[in-house]
């Protein structure tokens, strides 16, 4: 059976498995999409290669998303050393969603797990995913902690409140269901889905994806929204852990400023009920309560600056940058549709 990307104006057929690939199956298919990170990729694949799996079988699908570095060389070495464990897929369409969807199309298992090229998974990661789904037959997806491996000493201001731009996640040490009643996002660096989830709601959407080294994307969250709207649920498993290498540029404030502005622009496209709902309606296409929150953040930022509380001020600043990204996108959309169409002179 083939899949399609369901979205606004997007229908991207993906070729189903045929031939020899149908003759053998595995318990878990691991998909890792990579772009120009061959040095990090090698370490990520090593952690996947050395898994304590007991009787759980798995495959690793490495999707080269149009890299121009030595990614292909890393792939060739690993495939030569691990016959039958690694598969290489070249996806020329640039973007993380395209890469992941190409992996889904080639996956042989009914469970498809995702991680990233700058992540090292725990030694029981594959086995824990299989056990998690076995314990919860009605769950369509699951995920766990993404913990930091700091490249250097993080600055004092970079507390857990600023983890979102680093794609880090820790919801504590108790498992819980993730559904429409508790819509907490899981992260694509450490999550897995039953294949039936994609058959029901479609694949990762390309219009919310990260492209190359872009920031602020929402492809993971948007997919979860569709699953929640369809009445599906998942699980947060605190003992399903991976470690992400935090790159030096992400320890600096300019990266976080850019991420929050980009996140705002993607949320303007997403139109989630949480942000759109407003008792006061909208002003120039922006929910009125967001103006009020931005004004409050601006006042608190000013007070924090005057009191010399720079770290606290930065927290308010990035919230304002989110608003700027969101509002700027909506204002552009509002005035674009308000403008009369150009007419050629008769």
C-alpha positions as CSV (number, residue, x, y, z in Angstrom):
1,X,0.0,0.0,0.0
2,X,1.3,3.5,-0.8
3,X,1.0,6.6,1.2
4,X,0.3,10.3,0.4
5,X,1.3,13.5,2.1
6,X,-2.0,15.1,3.1
7,X,-1.9,18.9,3.3
8,X,-3.0,22.1,1.6
9,X,-2.3,21.4,-2.0
10,X,0.0,18.5,-1.3
11,X,-0.4,15.0,-2.6
12,X,2.9,13.3,-2.9
13,X,2.6,9.6,-3.8
14,X,5.4,7.4,-2.3
15,X,6.2,4.1,-3.9
16,X,5.2,1.1,-1.9
17,X,7.7,-1.8,-1.2
18,X,7.9,-4.4,-3.9
19,X,10.0,-7.5,-4.8
20,X,12.5,-8.9,-2.3
21,X,11.8,-6.4,0.4
22,X,8.4,-8.0,0.9
23,X,9.9,-11.4,1.7
24,X,11.4,-10.4,5.0
25,X,10.1,-8.3,7.9
26,X,11.6,-6.8,11.0
27,X,10.1,-5.7,14.3
28,X,11.3,-2.0,14.1
29,X,12.4,0.2,11.2
30,X,14.6,3.1,12.3
31,X,14.6,6.1,10.0
32,X,17.3,8.7,10.3
33,X,17.3,11.6,7.8
34,X,20.6,13.5,7.4
35,X,21.9,16.6,5.7
36,X,25.7,17.5,5.6
37,X,26.5,16.1,9.0
38,X,28.7,13.1,8.2
39,X,30.9,13.5,11.3
40,X,27.9,13.5,13.6
41,X,26.1,10.9,11.6
42,X,28.8,8.3,12.2
43,X,28.4,8.6,16.0
44,X,24.6,8.4,15.8
45,X,24.8,5.3,13.7
46,X,27.3,3.7,16.1
47,X,24.7,3.9,18.9
48,X,22.1,2.4,16.7
49,X,24.5,-0.4,15.6
50,X,25.2,-1.5,19.2
51,X,21.8,-2.2,20.6
52,X,20.8,-4.7,23.3
53,X,17.8,-6.1,21.5
54,X,17.4,-9.7,22.8
55,X,15.0,-11.2,20.3
56,X,13.9,-7.8,18.6
57,X,15.0,-7.5,15.0
58,X,15.4,-4.1,13.4
59,X,16.7,-2.3,10.3
60,X,18.3,1.2,10.0
61,X,17.3,3.3,7.0
62,X,19.7,6.2,6.4
63,X,18.1,8.9,4.2
64,X,20.6,11.2,2.6
65,X,18.6,14.3,2.1
66,X,20.8,15.7,-0.8
67,X,24.0,16.0,1.2
68,X,27.1,17.4,-0.4
69,X,29.7,16.2,2.2
70,X,31.0,12.7,2.8
71,X,27.7,11.2,4.0
72,X,27.7,8.7,1.1
73,X,31.2,7.5,2.2
74,X,30.1,7.0,5.8
75,X,27.1,5.0,4.5
76,X,29.2,2.8,2.3
77,X,31.6,1.9,5.1
78,X,28.8,1.0,7.5
79,X,26.9,-1.0,5.0
80,X,30.0,-3.0,4.1
81,X,30.6,-3.7,7.8
82,X,27.0,-4.5,8.6
83,X,25.4,-6.4,5.8
84,X,21.6,-6.5,6.1
85,X,21.4,-4.0,9.0
86,X,21.8,-0.6,7.1
87,X,20.0,0.6,4.0
88,X,20.8,3.8,2.1
89,X,18.1,6.0,0.5
90,X,18.9,9.1,-1.4
91,X,16.1,11.7,-1.3
92,X,16.8,14.7,-3.6
93,X,13.8,16.8,-2.4
94,X,15.2,19.1,0.3
95,X,13.6,19.0,3.7
96,X,13.2,16.8,6.8
97,X,9.6,15.7,6.0
98,X,10.6,14.5,2.5
99,X,13.5,12.6,4.1
100,X,11.3,10.9,6.8
101,X,8.6,10.1,4.3
102,X,11.1,8.4,2.0
103,X,12.1,6.3,4.9
104,X,8.5,5.4,5.8
105,X,7.9,4.2,2.2
106,X,10.9,1.8,2.4
107,X,10.3,0.6,6.0
108,X,9.6,-3.1,6.4
109,X,8.3,-3.0,10.0
110,X,4.9,-2.1,11.4
111,X,6.7,0.1,14.0
112,X,8.7,3.0,12.5
113,X,11.1,4.9,14.8
114,X,12.8,8.2,14.2
115,X,15.9,9.8,15.5
116,X,18.3,12.5,14.2
117,X,21.9,12.6,13.0
118,X,23.1,14.5,16.0
119,X,21.6,12.1,18.5
120,X,22.9,9.0,20.3
121,X,20.2,6.6,21.4
122,X,20.4,4.5,24.6
123,X,21.6,0.9,24.3
124,X,18.1,-0.5,24.9
125,X,16.3,2.1,22.7
126,X,15.0,-0.3,20.0
127,X,13.9,-3.0,22.5
128,X,12.2,-0.4,24.7
129,X,10.2,0.9,21.7
130,X,9.0,-2.6,20.9
131,X,8.1,-3.3,24.5
132,X,6.3,0.0,24.8
133,X,4.0,-0.7,21.9
134,X,3.5,-4.3,23.1
135,X,2.3,-3.1,26.5
136,X,-0.1,-0.6,24.9
137,X,-1.9,-2.1,21.9
138,X,-4.1,1.0,21.4
139,X,-1.3,3.5,21.4
140,X,-0.3,4.8,17.9
141,X,2.9,6.6,18.9
142,X,5.3,7.0,21.7
143,X,8.3,9.1,22.7
144,X,10.7,9.9,25.5
145,X,13.4,12.1,26.8
146,X,15.9,14.0,24.7
147,X,18.7,15.0,27.0
148,X,21.6,17.3,26.3
149,X,25.3,16.5,25.6
150,X,26.8,19.9,26.0
151,X,29.6,20.8,23.6
152,X,30.8,23.3,26.3
153,X,29.7,24.7,29.6
154,X,26.2,26.2,28.9
155,X,25.7,29.8,29.9
156,X,23.8,30.6,33.1
157,X,20.7,31.9,31.2
158,X,20.3,28.6,29.3
159,X,18.0,26.9,31.7
160,X,15.5,24.2,30.9
161,X,13.0,26.9,30.1
162,X,15.1,27.6,27.0
163,X,15.3,23.9,25.9
164,X,12.7,24.1,23.1
165,X,15.1,25.7,20.5
166,X,17.6,22.9,21.3
167,X,15.1,20.2,20.5
168,X,15.5,18.8,24.1
169,X,12.7,17.3,26.1
170,X,12.2,16.1,29.7
171,X,8.6,15.8,31.0
172,X,9.7,14.1,34.2
173,X,10.1,10.5,35.4
174,X,6.4,9.3,35.2
175,X,4.9,7.8,32.1
176,X,1.6,9.3,30.8
177,X,-0.7,9.3,27.8
178,X,-0.4,12.0,25.2
179,X,-3.7,12.8,23.5
180,X,-6.2,15.6,22.9
181,X,-6.7,15.9,26.6
182,X,-3.0,16.3,27.3
183,X,-1.5,17.6,24.0
184,X,2.2,17.7,24.9
185,X,4.5,17.4,21.9
186,X,7.0,14.7,21.5
187,X,10.2,15.3,19.5
188,X,11.2,13.6,16.3
189,X,14.7,12.9,17.7
190,X,13.1,10.3,19.9
191,X,9.7,9.0,18.8
192,X,8.1,6.0,17.1
193,X,4.8,5.4,15.3
194,X,2.8,2.4,14.3
195,X,2.6,2.3,10.5
196,X,-1.2,2.4,10.8
197,X,-1.0,6.0,12.1
198,X,0.4,7.2,8.8
199,X,-2.2,5.2,6.9
200,X,-4.9,6.9,8.9
201,X,-3.8,10.6,8.9
202,X,-1.1,10.8,6.3
203,X,2.7,11.5,6.4
204,X,4.8,14.4,7.5
205,X,3.7,17.6,5.8
206,X,6.3,19.4,3.7
207,X,5.0,22.9,4.4
208,X,5.9,22.6,8.1
209,X,9.3,21.0,7.6
210,X,12.8,22.0,8.4
211,X,14.8,22.6,5.3
212,X,18.6,22.3,5.5
213,X,19.6,24.2,8.6
214,X,16.3,26.1,9.0
215,X,14.9,26.7,12.5
216,X,11.5,26.8,14.2
217,X,9.7,24.1,12.1
218,X,6.6,22.2,13.3
219,X,6.5,19.0,11.2
220,X,6.4,16.8,14.4
221,X,3.8,18.8,16.2
222,X,1.5,19.2,13.1
223,X,1.5,15.4,12.7
224,X,0.6,14.9,16.3
225,X,-2.3,17.4,16.0
226,X,-3.8,15.3,13.2
227,X,-3.5,12.2,15.3
228,X,-5.1,13.8,18.3
229,X,-7.9,15.2,16.1
230,X,-8.5,11.7,14.9
231,X,-8.9,10.5,18.5
232,X,-5.6,8.7,18.6
233,X,-3.2,8.6,21.6
234,X,0.4,8.0,22.4
235,X,2.6,7.5,25.4
236,X,5.5,9.4,27.0
237,X,8.0,6.9,28.3
238,X,10.6,8.5,30.6
239,X,13.0,5.6,30.3
240,X,13.1,5.9,26.5
241,X,16.1,8.2,26.3
242,X,18.4,9.7,23.8
243,X,21.2,12.2,24.0
244,X,21.5,15.1,21.6
245,X,24.8,16.9,20.9
246,X,24.2,20.6,21.4
247,X,26.1,22.5,18.8
248,X,28.1,25.6,20.0
249,X,26.0,28.1,18.0
250,X,22.9,27.0,19.8
251,X,24.4,28.1,23.1
252,X,24.2,31.7,22.0
253,X,21.3,34.1,22.1
254,X,21.1,35.0,18.4
255,X,20.2,31.4,17.6
256,X,17.4,31.4,20.1
257,X,16.1,34.7,18.8
258,X,16.0,33.4,15.3
259,X,14.4,30.1,16.4
260,X,11.5,31.8,18.3
261,X,10.8,34.2,15.3
262,X,10.7,31.2,13.0
263,X,8.5,29.3,15.4
264,X,6.1,32.2,15.4
265,X,5.9,32.1,11.6
266,X,5.2,28.4,11.5
267,X,2.5,28.7,14.2
268,X,0.8,31.4,12.1
269,X,0.6,28.8,9.3
270,X,-0.6,26.1,11.7
271,X,-3.7,27.9,13.0
272,X,-3.9,25.7,16.2
273,X,-7.0,26.1,18.3
274,X,-4.9,26.9,21.4
275,X,-3.6,30.2,19.8
276,X,-6.5,31.0,17.6
277,X,-9.2,31.0,20.3
278,X,-9.9,34.5,21.5
279,X,-12.9,36.1,23.2
280,X,-12.0,39.4,21.7
281,X,-11.7,38.1,18.1
282,X,-8.9,39.1,15.8
283,X,-7.1,42.4,14.9
284,X,-5.5,42.4,11.5
285,X,-5.6,38.6,11.4
286,X,-4.0,38.2,14.8
287,X,-5.9,36.9,17.8
288,X,-6.4,39.8,20.2
289,X,-5.1,38.0,23.3
290,X,-1.7,37.7,21.6
291,X,-1.4,41.5,21.4
292,X,-2.2,41.7,25.1
293,X,0.4,39.1,26.0
294,X,3.0,40.8,23.8
295,X,2.3,44.1,25.6
296,X,2.7,42.5,29.0
297,X,6.0,40.9,27.9
298,X,7.2,44.2,26.6
299,X,6.5,45.9,30.0
300,X,8.1,43.0,31.9
301,X,11.1,43.1,29.6
302,X,11.6,46.8,30.3
303,X,11.3,46.4,34.0
304,X,13.7,43.5,34.0
305,X,16.3,45.5,32.0
306,X,16.0,48.4,34.4
307,X,16.6,46.2,37.3
308,X,19.6,44.5,35.7
309,X,17.9,41.1,35.4
310,X,19.2,40.3,32.0
311,X,18.5,36.6,32.0
312,X,14.9,37.1,33.0
313,X,14.6,39.9,30.4
314,X,15.7,37.5,27.7
315,X,12.8,35.1,28.5
316,X,10.4,38.0,27.8
317,X,12.4,39.0,24.7
318,X,12.1,35.6,22.9
319,X,8.3,35.6,23.6
320,X,8.1,39.0,21.9
321,X,10.1,37.6,19.0
322,X,7.6,34.7,18.7
323,X,4.9,37.3,18.5
324,X,6.8,39.3,15.9
325,X,7.2,36.2,13.7
326,X,3.5,35.2,14.2
327,X,2.1,38.7,13.7
328,X,4.3,39.6,10.8
329,X,3.2,36.6,8.9
330,X,-0.5,37.2,9.7
331,X,-0.3,40.9,8.8
332,X,1.3,40.1,5.5
333,X,-1.5,37.6,4.8
334,X,-4.2,40.1,6.0
335,X,-3.1,43.0,3.8
336,X,-2.4,40.7,0.9
337,X,-6.0,39.5,0.8
338,X,-7.4,43.0,1.5
339,X,-5.6,44.5,-1.5
340,X,-7.6,44.7,-4.7
341,X,-6.3,42.6,-7.5
342,X,-4.2,44.3,-10.1
343,X,-6.0,44.8,-13.4
344,X,-4.3,45.3,-16.7
345,X,-5.1,48.5,-18.4
346,X,-7.8,48.1,-20.9
